[in-house]
Structures are given as C-alpha cells and as structure tokens.
Amino acid sequence: MAHDDTLRIISLGGIGHIGKNMTALEQNGEILIIDCGIMFPDEEQPGIDVILPDMTYIYENYERVLGVLLTHGHEDHIGALPYLLERMPLKVWGTRLTLGLVQAKFEEFDIEEGSEFTEIEQHEQLEIGSFKIEPIRVNHSIPDAVGFAIETNQGILLHSGDFKIDQTPTEGLPTDIHAFARYGAGEVIALMVDVTNATEPGYSGSERVVEESLRRIIEEAPGRVILTTFASNIGRMQSAVDASVDMGRKVAIIGRSMEQNVRVASKLDRFEIPDGVRVDVREIDDIPDRRLTILITGSQGEPLSALSRIARGSHRDISVHKQDTVIMSASAIPGNEALIWKTINGLARQGAHVLHGEGEVHVSGHAKSEEIKLLMNLSRPRYAIPFHGEYRHLLGFSDIAQDLGMREEDVFILEPGGVVEFTDGRARRAESVPGGSLNVDGLGVGDVGDVVLDDRRNLAQQGIVLPVVAVRRDSCEMVAEPEIYSRGFVYVQESEELLESIRQEAKQTALDLQNRGIDDPEQLYEQLRSRIGGYVERLTGRRPLILPVIIPVDGNCSTEK
C-alpha cells in the first residue's frame, strides 16, 4: 500500500503484448483502475477463448478500489470487465459509446445489476477519490476515445489512451493537442503512452484518405462490395454506408459482433443508416450485385467468422461471385497473419478481387513515431511509461525518448505486475504484484495453464496412443492381452503391423514388472508411458502423447488413472 504522498503505477496488462490493457493507480490507500481488457489467443493456445489479465491484486484489495476508468470501447480495453464486475461490483466511468458497448456485454453475459455506470464528457472535470481527472479527446479507430490528465499527489500524470493525431478525421474533432500542451506548460510527472506503432516511421494516415478510397472503390466496383473491418470501427463502417447510399446500393451487415456494435452505436446516435437501405442476409440474392454492399466480420481470418466461411465455401447464405470486390480494411493483429492470408487466398481462388494493406483501404488507429514524438514534446514529461506494445515496440519507444533527450533510466519498461513508485517527484521500480495471464476456456477461468496447453499442442502435432491393460487388483497381474488405441497418430487400417508391435511392447512391459514381483499400478503406468514412448519414437521418429489406461478387474489396489 502506498503511504504518505506516494503514487504507485501498477501495470497489470498491455505490456509486452497487444491486449489485456489494465493499469492501477494507487495513492492515499485508494486504487483507481484504468481499462480492463482481454487478449485473443494465437495458434499456440488451442482451445482458449480469451485471455484475461491476472487481477489477483485487485481482488485482494477490493475494499480500496474506487472503480474503473475507461479510455474507449475496444475489447482489449473493456473485454475483461464482465469477469471483474461479476465478482466484485464497482463504479465505472466512460464516454457514451464506451459505456453502451460495456452494457451490451453485460447483457450478453447476463450479469445482474450491482455496478454503477457514469457517463463522462471530454474535458469534464472529474473527482474520483483523491484523483482529479480531465478526459482529453483523442482520435482512434472508434468514436468517443479519450486520454486522461490525472492530478495526483506527485503531480500530473498524462495517459494518452490509444491515440493518433489525425488532422482530418471523418468524425468529431482532431486529437486535442492543445490540452496536452496546456499540461506540458506546467509540470508533467509522467506520460503513459500508446506505442503500438513506435517502430513505424512517419505519421499514421488520415481516416479521410480511407473514406475517399472506399467511395471510389464502391463507385467503380462492377459487382458486390464485401467489406470487412474490426467490428468496433464504427467510423469505417459509416463511411462505407454513406458511399453505398450515394451509389444506390443496399447494405447487409453480417456477423454477431458487428450487428451488436451497429445496434449500440445507432441507439447512441454514433451510427446512422437510412430507412430502407439495410437488408437481411436472406434478401441479398434478390438484389443485383451492382446494388449491394456487405459489411461482414472476419478481418483477422478468424476460422469461425463469416468471411472465413465464405472463403472456404461453407457459408450457408453467401458464396463468392466472380465480380465481387472484397475489401480487407484492417491491419493484422500480430499472430494472425497466416489466417488472414489463408482467407485472402480462399476468396481469390473463387474469383473475388481482394484489396488489402495499409494506405488505400486501411490506416492504423495508433500513432506512428513522429506523432509519438509530437506528444512527447507537447507534454514534456519527467518520466515515461510505454504501454500497448510488444517488447520491440517498447524498446522502439525508449529509443525515441532518448532521441528527444530523455535518459534511458527515466523510461520504465515494465512486466505485467510491474510497479513504478513516485515519491518526492522521483520515480523508482518497486516490488512487483502478481501479474500475468488467465486463460478462459468455456466456463473455466484460469484452470487451463501451460501444462494443459503443452498437451493440446502435442495432441494436435503428434496425436495420442492409449495402451489399455487389464490387471488383477490384488496383484496387478495382467489378465488379458493389451489393446492399443490411437487418434491423430496413424490410420489404423494402414498401420496394423505398427500397432501390433506397440501392443507387444506393452505386453512385454507388463510381464517384466510382473516377473520382478512389482505390483504397484503407479509403476506399471509410468513404465508403460516411458517404454512405449521411447519405442514409438525409435520406430517412427514421432512423439505422440502416451496415455496408459490401467483397468483393475479384481482385488483391492486402486489402479485407475
């Protein structure tokens, strides 16, 4: 716990990876949380639905938590809130669209009331416990995004939120660089800054460029236009709808998350589609191709998404037409590149014209190096804490900060659970708190760890062999010939000779232990696993998971596994 006038900044996620953003600020015995997001699994985490930050420190200090302050409505910033608030109701502050998306998630999770939601406005003066806060307007790939100026015991802490500096945004006003400069004219103790594109030179493109490109593409397309983007990119979808309306096209919106976000944004006056323009997926075959635009989920090549199913030819309502133009209007989340290319290739193979890549049909919602430099020069922080980046981004930001005259030791690159402590205007690393990740698999949270994932990867790569041995309970003497079952290892009908040799090895292993007078089922299990594993590897060069099954048929010793 922080004492006296100490400020502690505790990173619980969003550092070293893209996702599960969560930071806690602590002073005067109070804790204020900024964001509470999820991360999506990659191919190395089979079966995992989403990944949460380790919130042990928050749970253990519940009585001191003031609530959660949200920067914007992306899943990597709000997605873990239902898991937190279901366990411990809290106050939540966010802008209008952000709270609308949060409350939609609560309906989806069927969470009972208990938490209190407060809508905030850009540049409103807030007092939350001992913290005084001003939300600052920033541009991002979703409306109603903000950063924060937070008055603490140690001075002003600036938090950029996810940001870019777009001089010609398609919605709202540009990032309020004047507010950052206003605080920079005083004394900023630290800047927490989004560094997703810190290694990218120059400036991120303007959303206006994409708007103009989409309009041109939709106007010139000879057939249907199928556009995929992040379901939260309300502005991008609005640009496509506006252009389609002007070109006399109907619009279909397909994909659960996209449909939900459009519903929420429309209700909050953040998205508009004229009456008579939107059509149901079941009506699209009745509309001439030249008069139809489809907005659809699947920008990351997710295997179960609508676009991926179209690419595989397995979508029940939509198939590719020869003159379709498919617009992949999103950047790849690290780790998704192979899935995206698979989707693109599947669409192209069926005759679609696929447009992708940054510049014409997509611009990033995150600042590049020159924009980060501008924010640093405007705010003039004494210390800097990068977030929202992999380690290469964090180190890239450190180089930027040093180019601007900041000392390397004044840039704090943290691990999840890492703590920076400010006392008397000086910062130092403090003892870490529990940090890391919790995997969500179905209804289970945190019960699938590295050991289980290793088994799943092994099963996927090498398969499984199950030697089944029936033994007497009282002596563990083998009472029947062993049986060998396998899945994902070999095709049984073509490998009878191999499986027979494995069966003989299992039989010999059981007989060897029996002849040595060993009647311990644990030893039988381990010997079967070890010897058959080595035997299979020598024969095939493969290492499937060996899972012996010991079946007791008589006696008192328990041998079940």
C-alpha positions as CSV (number, residue, x, y, z in Angstrom):
1,M,0.0,0.0,0.0
2,A,1.2,3.5,-0.8
3,H,2.0,5.7,2.1
4,D,2.1,9.5,2.7
5,D,2.1,11.2,-0.7
6,T,3.4,8.3,-2.7
7,L,1.9,7.4,-6.1
8,R,2.2,3.9,-7.5
9,I,1.5,3.0,-11.1
10,I,0.8,-0.8,-11.4
11,S,0.8,-2.4,-14.8
12,L,-1.5,-5.5,-14.9
13,G,-1.5,-5.9,-18.7
14,G,-1.0,-4.3,-22.0
15,I,2.8,-4.5,-21.8
16,G,4.9,-7.0,-23.8
17,H,1.9,-7.9,-25.9
18,I,-1.1,-6.4,-27.7
19,G,-4.1,-6.8,-25.5
20,K,-5.5,-7.1,-21.9
21,N,-4.8,-3.5,-21.1
22,M,-5.1,-2.8,-17.4
23,T,-3.3,-0.3,-15.1
24,A,-3.9,0.5,-11.5
25,L,-3.1,3.9,-9.9
26,E,-2.6,3.9,-6.1
27,Q,-2.4,6.7,-3.6
28,N,-3.8,7.6,-0.2
29,G,-4.8,4.0,0.3
30,E,-7.1,4.3,-2.8
31,I,-6.9,2.3,-6.1
32,L,-8.2,3.6,-9.4
33,I,-8.2,1.2,-12.4
34,I,-7.7,2.4,-16.0
35,D,-9.1,-0.1,-18.5
36,C,-9.8,-3.8,-18.1
37,G,-9.3,-5.7,-21.4
38,I,-8.9,-9.1,-22.9
39,M,-6.4,-10.6,-25.3
40,F,-7.3,-13.1,-28.0
41,P,-5.3,-16.4,-28.2
42,D,-2.9,-17.3,-31.0
43,E,-2.3,-20.7,-32.7
44,E,-0.1,-21.7,-29.7
45,Q,-3.1,-21.6,-27.4
46,P,-5.5,-24.1,-28.9
47,G,-9.0,-24.2,-27.3
48,I,-8.6,-20.9,-25.4
49,D,-11.5,-18.5,-25.9
50,V,-9.9,-15.3,-24.5
51,I,-7.1,-14.3,-22.1
52,L,-7.5,-12.1,-19.0
53,P,-5.0,-10.1,-17.0
54,D,-4.2,-11.5,-13.6
55,M,-6.4,-9.4,-11.3
56,T,-5.3,-11.0,-8.0
57,Y,-4.1,-7.7,-6.7
58,I,-7.4,-6.1,-7.4
59,Y,-9.4,-8.9,-5.8
60,E,-7.2,-8.8,-2.7
61,N,-7.7,-5.1,-2.3
62,Y,-11.3,-4.8,-3.2
63,E,-12.3,-2.5,-0.3
64,R,-9.7,0.1,-1.5
65,V,-10.8,0.1,-5.2
66,L,-12.6,3.3,-6.3
67,G,-13.7,1.9,-9.7
68,V,-12.7,1.6,-13.3
69,L,-11.9,4.5,-15.7
70,L,-12.2,3.6,-19.4
71,T,-10.4,5.1,-22.4
72,H,-12.6,3.6,-25.2
73,G,-14.7,0.6,-26.2
74,H,-12.3,-1.8,-27.8
75,E,-12.3,-5.4,-26.4
76,D,-8.6,-5.1,-25.4
77,H,-9.7,-2.3,-23.0
78,I,-13.2,-3.4,-21.8
79,G,-13.5,-7.1,-22.6
80,A,-12.4,-8.3,-19.1
81,L,-14.9,-6.0,-17.2
82,P,-17.6,-8.7,-17.0
83,Y,-15.2,-11.1,-15.4
84,L,-14.1,-8.4,-12.9
85,L,-17.5,-6.9,-12.1
86,E,-19.3,-10.2,-11.9
87,R,-17.1,-11.0,-8.9
88,M,-16.8,-7.5,-7.4
89,P,-19.3,-4.8,-8.5
90,L,-17.6,-1.4,-8.9
91,K,-18.2,2.1,-10.3
92,V,-17.3,2.5,-14.0
93,W,-16.7,5.8,-15.8
94,G,-16.6,6.1,-19.6
95,T,-17.8,8.1,-22.6
96,R,-21.2,7.5,-24.1
97,L,-20.4,4.8,-26.7
98,T,-17.9,3.1,-24.5
99,L,-20.5,2.6,-21.8
100,G,-23.0,1.5,-24.4
101,L,-20.7,-1.3,-25.5
102,V,-19.9,-2.3,-21.9
103,Q,-23.6,-2.5,-21.1
104,A,-24.2,-4.7,-24.2
105,K,-21.5,-7.0,-22.9
106,F,-23.3,-7.2,-19.6
107,E,-26.5,-8.3,-21.3
108,E,-24.5,-10.9,-23.2
109,F,-23.0,-12.3,-20.0
110,D,-26.4,-12.0,-18.2
111,I,-24.8,-10.2,-15.3
112,E,-27.1,-8.8,-12.6
113,E,-27.1,-5.2,-11.6
114,G,-24.7,-4.0,-9.0
115,S,-22.1,-1.9,-10.7
116,E,-22.7,1.8,-11.2
117,F,-22.0,3.4,-14.7
118,T,-21.3,7.1,-15.0
119,E,-21.1,8.8,-18.4
120,I,-18.3,11.3,-18.8
121,E,-17.7,14.0,-21.3
122,Q,-14.4,15.1,-22.9
123,H,-12.8,17.8,-20.8
124,E,-15.2,17.4,-18.0
125,Q,-13.5,17.9,-14.6
126,L,-13.9,14.7,-12.5
127,E,-13.1,13.9,-8.9
128,I,-12.7,10.2,-8.1
129,G,-11.5,9.8,-4.6
130,S,-8.2,11.7,-4.2
131,F,-7.7,11.8,-8.0
132,K,-8.7,14.8,-10.1
133,I,-9.2,13.9,-13.8
134,E,-9.8,15.6,-17.1
135,P,-10.7,13.3,-20.1
136,I,-8.9,14.6,-23.2
137,R,-10.3,13.9,-26.7
138,V,-8.1,11.7,-28.9
139,N,-8.5,10.2,-32.4
140,H,-8.6,6.4,-32.7
141,S,-10.4,3.8,-34.7
142,I,-13.6,4.1,-32.6
143,P,-15.6,7.1,-31.6
144,D,-15.6,8.6,-28.1
145,A,-12.0,7.7,-27.3
146,V,-10.2,9.7,-24.7
147,G,-6.9,10.0,-22.8
148,F,-6.6,11.4,-19.3
149,A,-4.9,14.1,-17.4
150,I,-4.8,12.9,-13.8
151,E,-3.8,15.1,-10.9
152,T,-2.1,13.0,-8.3
153,N,-0.1,13.6,-5.1
154,Q,3.0,13.7,-7.2
155,G,1.8,16.0,-10.0
156,I,0.1,15.5,-13.3
157,L,0.1,12.0,-14.9
158,L,-0.9,12.0,-18.6
159,H,-2.4,8.9,-20.1
160,S,-2.6,9.0,-23.9
161,G,-5.2,6.2,-24.3
162,D,-5.0,4.6,-27.7
163,F,-4.4,7.5,-30.0
164,K,-3.3,9.0,-33.3
165,I,-3.1,12.6,-34.5
166,D,-5.5,12.8,-37.4
167,Q,-5.8,16.4,-38.8
168,T,-8.8,15.5,-40.9
169,P,-10.8,12.9,-39.0
170,T,-14.1,11.7,-40.6
171,E,-15.9,12.0,-37.3
172,G,-15.6,14.6,-34.5
173,L,-12.6,16.8,-34.0
174,P,-8.9,16.2,-34.1
175,T,-6.9,15.0,-31.1
176,D,-6.8,17.9,-28.6
177,I,-3.1,18.6,-28.7
178,H,-3.8,21.9,-27.1
179,A,-4.8,20.1,-23.9
180,F,-1.7,18.1,-23.8
181,A,0.4,21.2,-24.5
182,R,-1.5,23.1,-21.7
183,Y,-0.4,20.4,-19.2
184,G,3.0,20.3,-20.7
185,A,3.4,24.0,-20.0
186,G,3.3,23.1,-16.3
187,E,5.0,20.0,-14.9
188,V,4.0,16.5,-16.0
189,I,5.5,13.9,-13.7
190,A,4.9,11.0,-16.2
191,L,3.4,10.2,-19.6
192,M,1.8,6.8,-20.2
193,V,1.9,6.5,-24.0
194,D,0.5,4.1,-26.6
195,V,3.5,2.7,-28.5
196,T,1.8,0.2,-30.8
197,N,3.4,1.8,-33.9
198,A,6.6,3.2,-32.3
199,T,8.8,1.3,-34.7
200,E,6.9,2.7,-37.7
201,P,8.4,5.9,-39.2
202,G,6.4,9.0,-40.1
203,Y,2.7,9.6,-39.4
204,S,-0.3,7.4,-39.5
205,G,-2.6,8.2,-42.4
206,S,-5.8,10.1,-42.1
207,E,-9.1,8.4,-41.9
208,R,-10.2,10.8,-44.6
209,V,-7.9,9.1,-47.1
210,V,-9.7,5.7,-46.5
211,E,-13.1,7.4,-46.7
212,E,-12.2,8.8,-50.2
213,S,-10.8,5.4,-51.3
214,L,-13.8,3.5,-50.2
215,R,-16.1,5.9,-52.0
216,R,-14.1,5.5,-55.2
217,I,-13.9,1.7,-54.9
218,I,-17.6,1.3,-54.2
219,E,-18.5,3.6,-57.1
220,E,-16.3,1.7,-59.6
221,A,-16.9,-1.9,-58.4
222,P,-18.6,-3.9,-61.1
223,G,-20.4,-6.2,-58.6
224,R,-20.9,-6.6,-54.9
225,V,-18.6,-4.9,-52.4
226,I,-17.8,-7.0,-49.4
227,L,-16.0,-5.0,-46.7
228,T,-14.6,-6.4,-43.5
229,T,-13.1,-4.4,-40.7
230,F,-12.9,-4.5,-36.9
231,A,-16.5,-4.7,-35.6
232,S,-15.7,-1.7,-33.4
233,N,-14.6,0.5,-36.3
234,I,-17.9,2.4,-36.4
235,G,-16.4,5.3,-38.5
236,R,-15.1,3.0,-41.2
237,M,-18.5,1.3,-41.5
238,Q,-20.2,4.6,-41.6
239,S,-18.0,5.7,-44.5
240,A,-18.9,2.5,-46.4
241,V,-22.7,3.0,-45.7
242,D,-22.6,6.7,-46.8
243,A,-20.8,5.8,-50.0
244,S,-23.2,2.9,-50.7
245,V,-26.3,5.1,-50.1
246,D,-24.9,7.7,-52.6
247,M,-24.3,4.9,-55.2
248,G,-27.8,3.5,-54.8
249,R,-26.7,0.3,-53.0
250,K,-28.4,-1.7,-50.3
251,V,-26.3,-2.7,-47.3
252,A,-26.3,-6.0,-45.4
253,I,-24.5,-6.3,-42.1
254,I,-23.4,-9.8,-41.2
255,G,-21.6,-11.1,-38.0
256,R,-22.8,-11.1,-34.4
257,S,-20.3,-8.6,-33.1
258,M,-20.7,-6.2,-36.0
259,E,-24.5,-6.3,-35.7
260,Q,-24.4,-5.7,-32.0
261,N,-22.0,-2.8,-32.3
262,V,-24.1,-1.2,-35.0
263,R,-27.2,-1.6,-32.8
264,V,-25.5,0.0,-29.8
265,A,-23.9,2.9,-31.9
266,S,-27.2,3.6,-33.7
267,K,-29.1,3.8,-30.4
268,L,-26.5,6.3,-29.1
269,D,-26.5,8.4,-32.4
270,R,-23.0,7.3,-33.3
271,F,-24.0,5.4,-36.4
272,E,-26.7,6.2,-39.0
273,I,-28.2,4.0,-41.8
274,P,-31.2,5.5,-43.6
275,D,-34.5,3.6,-43.6
276,G,-34.9,1.2,-46.4
277,V,-31.2,0.8,-47.0
278,R,-30.4,-2.1,-44.7
279,V,-31.4,-5.6,-45.9
280,D,-31.4,-9.0,-44.3
281,V,-28.9,-11.6,-45.4
282,R,-31.8,-13.7,-46.7
283,E,-32.7,-11.0,-49.1
284,I,-29.3,-10.5,-50.8
285,D,-29.9,-13.0,-53.6
286,D,-32.8,-10.8,-54.7
287,I,-30.6,-7.7,-55.2
288,P,-28.5,-7.1,-58.3
289,D,-24.8,-7.4,-57.4
290,R,-24.1,-3.9,-58.6
291,R,-26.6,-2.6,-56.0
292,L,-25.3,-4.4,-52.9
293,T,-22.6,-3.8,-50.2
294,I,-22.0,-6.3,-47.5
295,L,-20.3,-5.4,-44.2
296,I,-19.0,-8.5,-42.5
297,T,-16.9,-9.8,-39.7
298,G,-13.6,-11.7,-40.2
299,S,-10.9,-9.1,-40.8
300,Q,-8.4,-11.3,-38.8
301,G,-9.2,-14.5,-40.6
302,E,-10.9,-16.0,-37.5
303,P,-11.8,-19.6,-38.6
304,L,-15.4,-19.3,-37.4
305,S,-16.0,-15.8,-38.8
306,A,-18.5,-15.2,-41.6
307,L,-15.8,-14.1,-44.1
308,S,-13.6,-17.2,-43.4
309,R,-16.6,-19.5,-44.0
310,I,-17.2,-17.7,-47.3
311,A,-13.5,-18.2,-48.2
312,R,-13.9,-21.9,-47.5
313,G,-17.2,-22.1,-49.4
314,S,-19.0,-23.2,-46.3
315,H,-21.2,-20.2,-45.5
316,R,-24.9,-21.2,-45.8
317,D,-26.1,-17.9,-47.2
318,I,-23.3,-16.3,-49.2
319,S,-20.9,-17.6,-51.9
320,V,-18.3,-15.7,-53.9
321,H,-19.5,-14.2,-57.2
322,K,-16.9,-13.6,-60.0
323,Q,-17.1,-9.8,-59.9
324,D,-17.1,-9.4,-56.1
325,T,-14.7,-6.8,-54.7
326,V,-13.6,-7.8,-51.2
327,I,-12.0,-5.0,-49.0
328,M,-9.9,-6.2,-46.1
329,S,-10.0,-2.9,-44.2
330,A,-7.9,-3.7,-41.1
331,S,-4.3,-4.4,-40.1
332,A,-3.2,-7.8,-38.9
333,I,-3.0,-8.3,-35.1
334,P,0.4,-10.0,-34.5
335,G,0.0,-13.7,-34.9
336,N,-3.0,-13.6,-37.2
337,E,-1.1,-13.1,-40.5
338,A,-1.3,-16.7,-41.6
339,L,-5.1,-16.8,-41.0
340,I,-5.6,-13.6,-43.0
341,W,-3.6,-14.8,-46.0
342,K,-5.5,-18.1,-45.9
343,T,-8.7,-16.1,-46.1
344,I,-7.5,-13.9,-48.9
345,N,-6.2,-16.8,-50.9
346,G,-9.5,-18.7,-50.5
347,L,-11.5,-15.7,-51.7
348,A,-9.2,-15.0,-54.6
349,R,-9.3,-18.7,-55.7
350,Q,-13.1,-18.4,-56.1
351,G,-12.7,-15.3,-58.3
352,A,-13.0,-12.3,-55.9
353,H,-10.9,-9.2,-56.4
354,V,-9.3,-8.7,-52.9
355,L,-8.0,-5.3,-51.7
356,H,-5.9,-5.2,-48.6
357,G,-2.9,-3.4,-47.0
358,E,-2.4,-0.1,-45.3
359,G,-2.7,3.1,-47.3
360,E,-5.6,2.9,-49.6
361,V,-8.2,0.7,-47.7
362,H,-6.8,1.0,-44.2
363,V,-5.0,3.3,-41.9
364,S,-3.9,2.5,-38.3
365,G,-5.7,3.9,-35.3
366,H,-2.4,4.1,-33.5
367,A,0.2,6.9,-33.7
368,K,3.5,6.3,-35.5
369,S,6.9,7.5,-34.4
370,E,6.5,11.2,-35.5
371,E,3.2,11.5,-33.7
372,I,4.6,10.0,-30.6
373,K,7.5,12.5,-30.7
374,L,5.0,15.3,-31.0
375,L,3.0,14.1,-28.0
376,M,6.3,13.8,-26.0
377,N,7.4,17.3,-27.0
378,L,4.0,18.8,-26.1
379,S,3.7,17.2,-22.7
380,R,7.4,17.3,-21.7
381,P,7.1,14.5,-19.1
382,R,9.8,13.9,-16.5
383,Y,9.3,10.2,-16.9
384,A,7.7,7.9,-19.5
385,I,5.9,4.6,-19.2
386,P,5.1,3.0,-22.6
387,F,2.2,0.6,-22.9
388,H,0.1,-1.2,-25.6
389,G,3.0,-2.8,-27.4
390,E,5.2,-5.9,-27.7
391,Y,8.7,-5.6,-26.4
392,R,10.0,-4.4,-29.7
393,H,7.6,-1.5,-29.6
394,L,8.5,-0.7,-26.0
395,L,12.2,-0.7,-26.9
396,G,11.5,1.4,-30.0
397,F,9.8,4.0,-27.9
398,S,12.8,4.0,-25.5
399,D,15.0,4.9,-28.5
400,I,12.5,7.7,-29.4
401,A,12.5,9.1,-25.9
402,Q,16.3,9.1,-25.8
403,D,16.5,10.9,-29.2
404,L,14.3,13.6,-27.6
405,G,16.8,14.0,-24.7
406,M,15.3,11.7,-22.1
407,R,17.6,9.5,-20.1
408,E,17.2,5.7,-20.6
409,E,16.7,5.2,-16.9
410,D,13.7,7.6,-17.0
411,V,11.8,5.3,-19.3
412,F,10.1,2.5,-17.4
413,I,9.6,-0.7,-19.4
414,L,7.5,-2.9,-17.2
415,E,6.4,-6.5,-17.0
416,P,2.8,-7.5,-16.1
417,G,2.7,-6.8,-12.4
418,G,5.5,-4.3,-12.5
419,V,5.2,-1.2,-10.3
420,V,6.7,2.3,-10.6
421,E,6.6,4.3,-7.4
422,F,6.8,8.1,-7.2
423,T,8.0,9.8,-4.1
424,D,9.2,13.4,-3.7
425,G,8.9,13.8,-7.5
426,R,11.3,10.9,-8.2
427,A,10.4,7.5,-9.7
428,R,11.8,4.1,-8.9
429,R,10.9,0.5,-9.6
430,A,9.1,-1.1,-6.6
431,E,8.3,-4.6,-5.6
432,S,6.0,-6.3,-8.2
433,V,2.5,-7.5,-7.5
434,P,1.0,-10.7,-9.0
435,G,0.8,-10.3,-12.8
436,G,0.4,-12.5,-15.9
437,S,-2.5,-14.1,-17.7
438,L,-5.5,-16.2,-17.0
439,N,-6.9,-18.4,-19.8
440,V,-10.7,-18.6,-20.3
441,D,-11.8,-21.9,-21.8
442,G,-15.6,-22.3,-21.8
443,L,-16.8,-21.6,-18.3
444,G,-13.4,-22.2,-16.8
445,V,-11.2,-19.2,-15.8
446,G,-7.6,-19.9,-15.1
447,D,-7.9,-23.7,-14.9
448,V,-6.1,-24.2,-18.2
449,G,-2.4,-23.5,-17.9
450,D,0.9,-24.2,-19.7
451,V,0.9,-27.9,-18.9
452,V,-2.6,-28.4,-20.5
453,L,-1.7,-26.2,-23.5
454,D,1.5,-28.3,-24.0
455,D,-0.6,-31.4,-24.0
456,R,-3.1,-29.9,-26.5
457,R,-0.2,-28.8,-28.8
458,N,1.3,-32.2,-28.6
459,L,-2.1,-33.9,-29.4
460,A,-2.5,-31.6,-32.4
461,Q,1.0,-32.2,-33.7
462,Q,1.7,-35.8,-32.8
463,G,-1.6,-37.5,-31.8
464,I,-2.2,-39.9,-28.9
465,V,-1.6,-43.6,-28.2
466,L,-3.6,-45.3,-25.5
467,P,-2.3,-48.7,-24.3
468,V,-5.1,-50.4,-22.3
469,V,-4.0,-53.1,-19.9
470,A,-6.4,-55.1,-17.7
471,V,-4.8,-56.3,-14.4
472,R,-5.9,-58.0,-11.1
473,R,-6.5,-55.6,-8.3
474,D,-4.7,-57.6,-5.7
475,S,-1.5,-58.4,-7.7
476,C,-1.6,-56.2,-10.8
477,E,-1.1,-59.4,-12.8
478,M,-2.1,-59.0,-16.4
479,V,-5.3,-60.9,-17.1
480,A,-5.8,-60.2,-20.8
481,E,-3.9,-59.2,-23.9
482,P,-3.3,-55.4,-24.0
483,E,-5.2,-53.3,-26.5
484,I,-3.8,-50.3,-28.4
485,Y,-5.9,-47.3,-29.4
486,S,-4.7,-44.2,-31.2
487,R,-6.1,-40.9,-32.5
488,G,-4.2,-38.5,-34.7
489,F,-1.1,-40.8,-34.8
490,V,-1.6,-43.3,-37.6
491,Y,-4.5,-44.5,-39.7
492,V,-5.3,-47.9,-38.1
493,Q,-6.2,-49.9,-41.2
494,E,-2.9,-49.0,-42.8
495,S,-0.7,-49.4,-39.7
496,E,-1.8,-52.7,-38.3
497,E,1.7,-54.1,-38.1
498,L,3.0,-51.0,-36.3
499,L,0.1,-51.1,-33.7
500,E,0.7,-54.8,-33.2
501,S,4.4,-54.2,-32.4
502,I,3.3,-51.5,-29.9
503,R,0.9,-53.9,-28.4
504,Q,3.7,-56.5,-27.9
505,E,5.9,-53.8,-26.3
506,A,3.0,-53.0,-23.8
507,K,2.6,-56.7,-23.1
508,Q,6.3,-57.2,-22.5
509,T,6.5,-54.2,-20.2
510,A,3.7,-55.6,-18.0
511,L,5.3,-59.1,-18.0
512,D,8.7,-57.6,-17.0
513,L,7.2,-55.9,-13.9
514,Q,5.2,-59.0,-13.1
515,N,8.3,-61.2,-13.2
516,R,10.1,-58.8,-10.9
517,G,7.3,-59.1,-8.4
518,I,6.3,-55.4,-8.8
519,D,2.5,-55.0,-8.1
520,D,2.4,-51.2,-7.9
521,P,0.0,-49.8,-10.5
522,E,1.8,-46.4,-10.4
523,Q,5.0,-48.1,-11.6
524,L,3.1,-50.0,-14.3
525,Y,1.6,-46.8,-15.6
526,E,5.0,-45.0,-15.6
527,Q,6.8,-47.9,-17.2
528,L,4.2,-48.2,-20.0
529,R,4.3,-44.5,-20.6
530,S,8.1,-44.3,-20.7
531,R,8.9,-47.5,-22.6
532,I,6.2,-47.2,-25.2
533,G,7.0,-43.6,-25.7
534,G,10.7,-44.4,-26.4
535,Y,9.8,-47.4,-28.5
536,V,7.4,-45.4,-30.7
537,E,10.0,-42.7,-31.2
538,R,12.6,-45.2,-32.3
539,L,10.3,-46.7,-34.8
540,T,8.7,-43.6,-36.2
541,G,10.6,-40.6,-35.1
542,R,7.3,-39.3,-33.6
543,R,6.5,-38.4,-30.0
544,P,2.7,-38.8,-29.6
545,L,1.1,-38.4,-26.1
546,I,1.2,-41.8,-24.4
547,L,-1.7,-42.2,-22.0
548,P,-1.8,-45.7,-20.5
549,V,-5.2,-46.9,-19.2
550,I,-4.9,-49.5,-16.3
551,I,-8.2,-51.4,-15.8
552,P,-8.5,-53.2,-12.4
553,V,-10.7,-56.3,-12.5
554,D,-10.2,-57.9,-9.1
555,G,-8.6,-57.2,-5.7
556,N,-8.2,-54.1,-3.6
557,C,-5.5,-52.0,-5.1
558,S,-6.8,-49.0,-7.0
559,T,-5.1,-48.5,-10.4
560,E,-7.4,-46.0,-12.1
561,K,-5.7,-43.1,-13.9
